[in-house]
């Protein structure tokens, strides 16, 4: 299975969050060869969760801007297709977020012992 080898976080400080549910954004390196940018860690009703980057799709290509809310939808730019990898990826990102926040650092290396 593909492994997460590094996660770099941009943590939003608590006093700067105001009414936002954004806890941090991060970039994830897979197997030291592929990087995923702009993954968000959000504060939800049931705790922290991971949100993949999205792009806007327009349901009716005949319309011209400005588009109404009913004419657009969003899709993940990329996302895991395997359930086990999805659970592994999201748990690794969330675990790293809390560790980095606690230790006041920006990078997490999940495969290194004593992280």
Secondary structure, DSSP 8 states (H G I E B T S, - for coil): ---EEEEEEEE--GGG-TT--EEEEEEEEETTTEEEEEEEEEEETTEEEEE--EEEEES-TT--SS--GGGEEEEESS---SHHHHHHHHHHHHHHHHHHHHHT-SEE-TTSTT-
